[in-house]
Amino acid sequence: MTTHRSPAQDRSRRRRATLLDAAVHLLTHGGFAAVTHRAVAHHARLPLAATTYYFTSRDQLIAEAFAQLVDRELATIRTWITRHGPHRLLDQVAAADHTRQLALWELYVHAGRDPALQAIARRWSDGCLRILADTLRLPPDDPRLRLLYTTVSALWLEHLVERRPLDEARTLLTLAIEHAMMGCR
């Protein structure tokens, strides 16, 4: 049996998606503090009442924006690694939108203080580990994956926050991948 959505349901879904996209944009370009109901409504060009209708709290709005940001970033990373391999992962980091990645990591760190965001932060880490496991053909519970993910994350943060050049980071990543793969041969 096919279900038909009414035009009102479609409009409602589009409005909610527009508000969520606005929240992701604000989060990306202004950080955690930039996301307010008023700012989201203004950016989405919708009435303020729409944000409070679809999102009962700022926390819900931020959590859903963070989840969308995580999902988009995981898809981007999976596509990149599939095309270019794990050795070039830091090239993807360098090519990616700096402000979007800062927002992602800002929320990740903020999740340490906000239990509502911790599950989303874990989804990010677990997603990255699954991508590495699939790419390197390692079992998902292999401890080398966490070591490799931690190395990538540290190098990624150094580049984002300190604007360190990636040349040395590429060498370290290659060593970490080779070390992780030594037990597979």
Secondary structure, 3 states (H helix, E strand, C coil): CCCCCCHHHHHHHHHHHHHHHHHHHHHHHHCHHHCCHHHHHHHHCCCHHHHHHHCCCHHHHHHHHHHHHHHHHHHHHHHHHHHHCHHHHHHHHHHCCHHHHHHHHHHHHHCCCCHHHHHHHHHHHHHHHHHHHHHHCCCCCCHHHHHHHHHHHHHHHHHHHHCCCHHHHHHHHHHHHHHHHHCCC
